[in-house]
Amino acid sequence: MDHISRFPDGVLHHILSFLPTKDALRTSILSKRWKLVLDTYPILDFSWGDCAGQSSDAMYSENASDEYRQMLTKFMNYVDTSIFRFCKYKLSMQKFKLFLVLPDLELSSHLDKWVQKVIENGVKEVDFGIDLPGYLHFKKPYNMPDAIFAAKSVTVLKLFGCNVKLEESFCIKLHALQKLALKEVHMDDHLLRRIVTCCPLIEDISLRFCWGFKKIQVFELLRLKKFEIYSHLSKPESVEIKSPSLESFHCSFTVRSVKPIVSVAACQGLKSLILSGSFVTELLLQDLVPKFHVLESLRVGDCPVLKKVKISSWRLKSLEIHSCENIMDIEINTPNLLSCKYCGSVVPVSLINAPSCHWQVEFSLMNTLDILWYMTLKEFLAKLNQLVYLHIYVYLTAIMVRIAIQVTSYAFVYAYLEILVIYMNYLMHFLFKFW
């Protein structure tokens, strides 16, 4: 006997929330009871893309096939029907998720209508994404309706692939907003400051690959716990965060010419710090890290300017340094450090005070495995109290040799490396002799 089907709708909805959308939809074939439960399921997830059954070229082309457009029209009609059914019967809507790959903006009026309807329904979470062909994406993106910023019930707002612009007289009413995530969104500095000012309950802000920002300022958010910014499109001049409650800060700029002024020194409660880009220098680390008295996790990566890392902290427990191609020296005084991961091509000359730390070390090398490198590595390893893993990637002319060692003793490591160096020298000699 099926006892689960006898549960109240709310309990069954909670069970469905743990399933992927496709699996949740499949439950409708179990019985009429499950079909009725699915009809009132408060999480509306409409993701269009792989389910279209066509190649990415067909989806992202401005000359999309008639067949593709017909499939897309049917899908949009299904979205229409679902949303209007919820509104007609005044069913509660917890989450509205939409992702569409559109060949153009001819159908954008449908999008505007959907946003208006879900807002009127009192939806709690909105995850809205539109993907357009590349030239449209930058020259004529989808303009997000103003109504989304007057949604008093929304606690989570995620936007992808759109343009956001509001009149100065428009009143932002996202008073319940707790999480704001923008990805590939065009927005200016002033509007971001307006949103932040009108949303005092925000705890999490994420800005990924957005453009239009020059001076990013987030002040006086008393509940803000996490802030992250990734960028490869815009070239902001500065990032300034002042929030005593901030616990996690992630700042990454992939363009080497971008060197914004980053200021988070006022965030005294910071526990996790991740920095990546050309703006990360030795002076920046020496200035920032000592100011965070409760900092427990630090990650530095892809910093081409960084040549030396000098860190002194009593509270730091986790440290990671990776892909800093010009780094030559590491000096850490971290008595309570528990784990450290170093990934690079150069064996650093190091001064280390981390007696209880477990180390993971990875080297990626291009034809540089010789005796001098081995002796430098041996000196470096001797300074590490507890080496857990040692990975060595050696890229030769046409092959890549990967060595992964689970360390049991230093004697084993040194003996293994001696054999490895001899082996690699013979291998390189053999390859170059016949090439």
C-alpha positions as CSV (number, residue, x, y, z in Angstrom):
1,M,0.0,0.0,0.0
2,D,1.3,3.5,-0.9
3,H,1.4,5.3,2.4
4,I,3.5,8.2,1.0
5,S,0.7,9.4,-1.3
6,R,-1.5,10.0,1.8
7,F,0.8,12.7,3.1
8,P,-0.5,16.3,2.9
9,D,0.4,18.3,-0.1
10,G,2.9,20.4,1.8
11,V,4.9,17.3,2.9
12,L,5.0,15.9,-0.7
13,H,6.0,19.3,-2.0
14,H,8.9,19.3,0.5
15,I,9.9,15.8,-0.8
16,L,9.8,17.0,-4.4
17,S,12.0,20.0,-3.6
18,F,15.0,17.6,-3.1
19,L,14.6,16.2,-6.6
20,P,16.0,17.6,-9.9
21,T,13.2,19.2,-11.9
22,K,13.1,16.4,-14.5
23,D,12.7,13.8,-11.8
24,A,10.0,15.8,-10.0
25,L,8.0,16.0,-13.3
26,R,8.2,12.3,-13.8
27,T,6.3,11.6,-10.5
28,S,3.1,12.8,-12.3
29,I,2.9,9.3,-14.0
30,L,2.7,7.5,-10.6
31,S,-0.9,8.3,-10.0
32,K,-3.6,10.9,-10.2
33,R,-2.7,11.9,-6.7
34,W,0.9,12.7,-7.7
35,K,-0.3,14.6,-10.8
36,L,-2.5,16.9,-8.6
37,V,0.4,17.4,-6.2
38,L,2.7,18.4,-9.1
39,D,0.1,20.8,-10.4
40,T,0.3,22.8,-7.1
41,Y,4.1,22.4,-6.7
42,P,5.2,25.9,-5.7
43,I,8.7,25.6,-7.4
44,L,8.3,26.6,-11.1
45,D,11.5,25.6,-12.9
46,F,11.5,26.4,-16.7
47,S,15.0,25.7,-18.1
48,W,15.3,25.7,-21.9
49,G,18.5,24.6,-23.6
50,D,19.7,21.0,-23.7
51,C,16.1,19.8,-23.7
52,A,15.7,21.6,-27.1
53,G,17.5,18.6,-28.7
54,Q,19.6,20.8,-31.0
55,S,23.2,21.8,-31.2
56,S,24.4,24.9,-29.5
57,D,25.1,26.5,-32.9
58,A,21.3,26.2,-33.7
59,M,20.4,27.7,-30.3
60,Y,22.7,30.6,-30.4
61,S,22.4,31.5,-34.1
62,E,20.4,34.5,-35.2
63,N,19.2,32.4,-38.1
64,A,17.6,29.7,-35.9
65,S,15.7,27.0,-37.8
66,D,11.9,27.1,-38.1
67,E,11.8,23.8,-36.2
68,Y,13.8,25.3,-33.4
69,R,11.5,28.3,-33.2
70,Q,8.4,26.1,-33.2
71,M,9.8,24.1,-30.3
72,L,10.6,27.3,-28.5
73,T,7.1,28.6,-29.0
74,K,5.6,25.4,-27.6
75,F,7.8,25.7,-24.6
76,M,6.9,29.3,-24.0
77,N,3.2,28.4,-24.3
78,Y,3.7,25.8,-21.6
79,V,5.3,28.4,-19.4
80,D,2.4,30.7,-20.1
81,T,-0.2,28.1,-19.1
82,S,1.6,27.1,-15.9
83,I,2.0,30.7,-14.6
84,F,-1.5,31.8,-15.4
85,R,-2.9,28.6,-13.8
86,F,-1.1,29.5,-10.6
87,C,-2.4,33.0,-10.7
88,K,-5.9,32.0,-11.6
89,Y,-6.3,29.7,-8.7
90,K,-4.2,31.9,-6.4
91,L,-1.7,29.1,-5.7
92,S,1.4,30.0,-3.6
93,M,4.6,30.4,-5.6
94,Q,7.8,29.8,-3.7
95,K,10.3,30.0,-6.5
96,F,10.3,31.0,-10.2
97,K,13.3,29.9,-12.3
98,L,13.6,30.6,-16.0
99,F,16.4,30.1,-18.4
100,L,15.8,30.7,-22.1
101,V,18.1,30.7,-25.2
102,L,16.5,33.1,-27.6
103,P,17.6,33.8,-31.2
104,D,16.3,37.3,-30.9
105,L,14.0,39.6,-28.8
106,E,10.8,39.1,-30.7
107,L,9.3,37.2,-27.8
108,S,10.4,39.5,-25.1
109,S,6.9,40.7,-24.4
110,H,6.2,37.2,-23.0
111,L,9.0,37.6,-20.6
112,D,7.8,41.0,-19.3
113,K,4.3,39.5,-18.8
114,W,5.7,36.5,-16.8
115,V,7.8,38.7,-14.5
116,Q,4.7,40.9,-13.8
117,K,2.5,37.8,-13.0
118,V,5.0,36.1,-10.7
119,I,5.5,39.3,-8.8
120,E,1.8,39.8,-8.3
121,N,1.6,36.2,-7.1
122,G,4.0,37.0,-4.2
123,V,6.9,34.8,-5.3
124,K,9.8,34.5,-2.8
125,E,12.7,33.5,-5.1
126,V,13.4,34.7,-8.7
127,D,16.1,33.1,-10.9
128,F,15.8,34.7,-14.3
129,G,18.3,34.2,-17.2
130,I,18.2,35.1,-20.9
131,D,20.9,34.0,-23.3
132,L,21.1,35.7,-26.7
133,P,23.5,35.5,-29.7
134,G,26.8,37.3,-28.9
135,Y,26.3,40.5,-30.9
136,L,22.8,41.0,-29.4
137,H,24.1,40.2,-25.9
138,F,26.2,43.3,-25.9
139,K,24.4,45.7,-28.3
140,K,20.8,45.0,-27.5
141,P,20.3,42.8,-24.3
142,Y,17.0,42.1,-22.8
143,N,15.8,45.0,-20.6
144,M,14.6,43.7,-17.2
145,P,11.2,45.1,-16.3
146,D,11.1,47.6,-13.5
147,A,8.5,45.6,-11.7
148,I,11.1,43.1,-10.4
149,F,12.6,45.9,-8.2
150,A,9.2,46.6,-6.6
151,A,8.7,43.0,-5.4
152,K,8.2,43.3,-1.7
153,S,8.0,39.5,-1.2
154,V,11.3,38.5,-3.0
155,T,14.1,37.3,-0.8
156,V,16.4,35.9,-3.5
157,L,17.0,37.6,-6.8
158,K,19.2,36.1,-9.4
159,L,19.5,37.8,-12.9
160,F,21.6,36.6,-15.9
161,G,22.1,38.1,-19.3
162,C,20.1,41.3,-19.1
163,N,20.2,45.1,-18.9
164,V,19.0,46.8,-15.7
165,K,18.1,50.5,-15.8
166,L,15.7,52.4,-13.6
167,E,14.4,55.9,-13.7
168,E,15.6,58.1,-10.8
169,S,12.0,58.5,-9.6
170,F,11.4,54.8,-9.5
171,C,10.9,53.5,-5.9
172,I,12.8,50.3,-5.2
173,K,10.8,48.1,-2.8
174,L,13.0,45.0,-2.4
175,H,12.7,45.3,1.4
176,A,12.8,41.6,2.1
177,L,15.8,40.8,-0.2
178,Q,18.5,38.7,1.4
179,K,20.5,37.5,-1.6
180,L,21.4,39.4,-4.8
181,A,23.2,37.5,-7.6
182,L,24.0,39.3,-10.9
183,K,25.7,37.5,-13.8
184,E,26.5,39.1,-17.2
185,V,24.3,42.0,-16.2
186,H,24.7,45.6,-17.3
187,M,24.2,48.0,-14.5
188,D,25.8,51.3,-13.4
189,D,27.4,52.2,-10.0
190,H,24.6,54.5,-9.0
191,L,21.9,51.9,-9.4
192,L,23.8,49.3,-7.4
193,R,24.2,51.8,-4.6
194,R,20.4,52.6,-4.7
195,I,19.6,48.9,-4.5
196,V,22.0,48.3,-1.6
197,T,20.6,51.4,0.2
198,C,17.0,50.2,-0.2
199,C,17.6,46.5,0.9
200,P,18.9,46.5,4.5
201,L,18.4,42.8,4.9
202,I,20.9,41.7,2.2
203,E,23.3,39.0,3.4
204,D,24.8,37.8,0.2
205,I,25.9,39.8,-2.9
206,S,27.5,38.2,-6.0
207,L,28.6,40.1,-9.1
208,R,29.9,37.8,-11.8
209,F,31.2,39.0,-15.2
210,C,29.0,42.1,-15.1
211,W,29.8,45.4,-16.9
212,G,29.1,49.0,-16.4
213,F,30.7,49.3,-13.0
214,K,33.4,51.8,-12.3
215,K,33.4,52.4,-8.5
216,I,31.7,49.6,-6.6
217,Q,30.7,50.8,-3.1
218,V,28.7,48.8,-0.6
219,F,28.3,50.6,2.8
220,E,26.3,50.1,6.0
221,L,24.8,46.7,5.3
222,L,24.6,45.5,8.8
223,R,23.7,41.9,7.8
224,L,26.0,41.4,4.9
225,K,28.0,38.2,5.3
226,K,29.3,37.4,1.8
227,F,30.4,39.5,-1.1
228,E,32.0,38.2,-4.3
229,I,33.0,39.9,-7.6
230,Y,34.4,38.2,-10.7
231,S,35.2,40.2,-13.7
232,H,36.6,39.8,-17.2
233,L,34.4,42.4,-19.0
234,S,34.5,45.6,-17.1
235,K,37.5,47.6,-15.7
236,P,36.4,49.0,-12.4
237,E,38.6,51.6,-10.7
238,S,37.8,50.6,-7.2
239,V,36.0,48.1,-4.9
240,E,35.1,49.4,-1.5
241,I,33.2,47.4,1.1
242,K,32.4,48.7,4.6
243,S,30.4,46.2,6.6
244,P,31.2,45.0,10.1
245,S,29.3,41.8,9.6
246,L,31.1,40.7,6.4
247,E,32.6,37.2,6.8
248,S,33.6,36.2,3.3
249,F,35.1,38.4,0.5
250,H,36.1,37.0,-2.9
251,C,37.6,39.4,-5.5
252,S,38.9,38.2,-8.9
253,F,39.9,40.1,-12.0
254,T,41.2,38.0,-14.9
255,V,42.3,40.9,-17.2
256,R,45.9,41.7,-16.4
257,S,45.6,45.4,-17.1
258,V,42.8,45.7,-14.5
259,K,44.3,46.9,-11.2
260,P,41.5,48.4,-9.1
261,I,41.9,49.8,-5.6
262,V,40.4,47.2,-3.3
263,S,39.4,48.3,0.2
264,V,37.9,45.9,2.8
265,A,40.0,46.9,5.8
266,A,36.9,48.2,7.6
267,C,35.4,44.6,7.6
268,Q,36.9,43.5,10.9
269,G,34.8,40.3,11.1
270,L,36.3,38.8,7.9
271,K,36.9,35.0,8.2
272,S,37.5,34.0,4.5
273,L,39.5,36.0,1.9
274,I,40.0,35.1,-1.7
275,L,42.0,37.4,-4.0
276,S,43.0,36.9,-7.7
277,G,44.4,39.2,-10.3
278,S,47.1,41.7,-11.1
279,F,46.0,44.0,-8.3
280,V,47.3,41.6,-5.7
281,T,50.8,42.6,-4.6
282,E,53.1,41.9,-1.7
283,L,52.3,45.2,-0.1
284,L,48.5,44.6,-0.4
285,L,48.8,41.3,1.5
286,Q,51.1,42.7,4.1
287,D,48.7,45.6,4.6
288,L,45.4,43.6,4.6
289,V,46.0,40.3,6.4
290,P,47.1,41.7,9.8
291,K,44.0,43.8,10.0
292,F,41.7,40.8,10.0
293,H,42.1,39.4,13.5
294,V,39.6,36.5,13.0
295,L,40.7,35.5,9.5
296,E,40.7,31.7,9.2
297,S,41.0,31.1,5.4
298,L,43.2,32.8,2.8
299,R,43.4,31.9,-0.9
300,V,45.6,33.7,-3.4
301,G,45.8,32.7,-7.0
302,D,46.5,33.8,-10.6
303,C,48.5,36.9,-9.4
304,P,51.1,37.6,-12.1
305,V,52.6,40.6,-10.2
306,L,53.1,38.8,-6.9
307,K,56.7,37.7,-6.3
308,K,56.7,37.3,-2.6
309,V,54.2,36.2,0.0
310,K,54.7,37.3,3.5
311,I,52.0,36.4,6.0
312,S,51.8,36.6,9.7
313,S,48.6,35.5,11.5
314,W,47.8,33.6,14.7
315,R,44.2,32.7,13.7
316,L,44.8,31.5,10.1
317,K,43.9,27.8,9.6
318,S,43.8,27.4,5.8
319,L,46.1,28.8,3.2
320,E,46.2,28.3,-0.6
321,I,48.6,29.8,-3.1
322,H,48.2,28.7,-6.7
323,S,49.1,29.7,-10.3
324,C,51.3,32.7,-9.3
325,E,53.8,32.3,-12.0
326,N,56.4,34.8,-10.7
327,I,56.4,33.9,-7.1
328,M,59.9,33.2,-5.7
329,D,59.6,33.5,-2.0
330,I,57.1,32.4,0.7
331,E,57.4,33.5,4.3
332,I,54.6,32.5,6.6
333,N,54.4,32.8,10.4
334,T,51.2,30.9,11.1
335,P,51.5,28.7,14.2
336,N,47.9,27.5,14.1
337,L,47.7,26.8,10.4
338,L,46.1,23.4,9.7
339,S,46.3,23.0,5.9
340,C,48.3,24.6,3.1
341,K,48.2,24.0,-0.6
342,Y,50.8,25.3,-3.0
343,C,50.5,25.0,-6.8
344,G,53.1,26.5,-9.1
345,S,56.0,25.9,-11.5
346,V,58.7,27.4,-9.3
347,V,60.0,25.9,-6.1
348,P,59.9,28.8,-3.7
349,V,62.7,29.8,-1.3
350,S,60.7,29.6,1.9
351,L,60.7,30.5,5.6
352,I,57.9,28.6,7.3
353,N,56.6,28.5,10.9
354,A,53.5,26.2,10.7
355,P,54.2,23.2,13.0
356,S,50.8,21.5,12.7
357,C,50.1,22.1,9.1
358,H,49.3,19.5,6.5
359,W,50.8,20.4,3.1
360,Q,49.7,19.6,-0.4
361,V,52.2,20.6,-3.1
362,E,51.8,20.5,-6.9
363,F,54.3,21.5,-9.5
364,S,53.7,21.9,-13.2
365,L,56.9,22.0,-15.2
366,M,58.0,22.5,-18.8
367,N,61.2,20.4,-19.4
368,T,62.9,21.7,-16.3
369,L,63.3,18.5,-14.2
370,D,67.0,18.5,-13.5
371,I,69.4,18.0,-10.6
372,L,69.3,21.7,-9.6
373,W,65.5,21.7,-9.5
374,Y,65.6,18.5,-7.4
375,M,68.0,19.9,-4.9
376,T,65.9,23.1,-4.5
377,L,62.8,20.9,-4.1
378,K,64.5,18.8,-1.5
379,E,65.4,21.9,0.5
380,F,61.8,23.1,0.3
381,L,60.3,19.8,1.4
382,A,62.7,19.7,4.4
383,K,60.9,22.8,5.8
384,L,57.5,21.2,5.7
385,N,56.5,19.3,8.8
386,Q,53.7,17.2,7.4
387,L,53.6,16.7,3.7
388,V,50.4,14.9,2.8
389,Y,50.5,14.9,-1.1
390,L,53.2,15.8,-3.6
391,H,52.0,16.0,-7.2
392,I,54.5,16.7,-10.1
393,Y,53.3,17.4,-13.6
394,V,56.1,17.4,-16.2
395,Y,55.2,18.6,-19.7
396,L,57.7,17.4,-22.4
397,T,57.6,18.2,-26.1
398,A,54.7,16.0,-26.9
399,I,53.7,14.2,-23.7
400,M,52.7,14.9,-20.2
401,V,54.0,12.8,-17.3
402,R,52.1,13.0,-14.1
403,I,53.6,11.8,-10.8
404,A,51.3,11.7,-7.7
405,I,52.8,10.6,-4.4
406,Q,51.0,9.9,-1.2
407,V,53.7,10.7,1.3
408,T,54.5,8.3,4.1
409,S,58.0,9.4,5.0
410,Y,60.6,11.9,3.8
411,A,63.0,9.1,3.1
412,F,60.5,7.6,0.7
413,V,60.0,11.0,-1.0
414,Y,63.7,11.6,-1.5
415,A,64.4,8.1,-2.7
416,Y,61.5,8.3,-5.1
417,L,62.6,11.7,-6.4
418,E,66.1,10.5,-7.0
419,I,64.8,7.6,-9.2
420,L,62.3,10.0,-10.9
421,V,65.1,12.5,-11.8
422,I,67.2,9.7,-13.4
423,Y,64.2,8.3,-15.2
424,M,63.1,11.7,-16.6
425,N,66.7,12.6,-17.7
426,Y,66.8,9.3,-19.7
427,L,63.4,9.9,-21.1
428,M,64.2,13.4,-22.2
429,H,67.5,12.3,-23.7
430,F,65.7,9.5,-25.6
431,L,63.0,11.8,-26.9
432,F,65.3,14.6,-28.1
433,K,67.6,12.1,-29.7
434,F,64.9,10.9,-32.1
435,W,63.1,14.2,-32.6
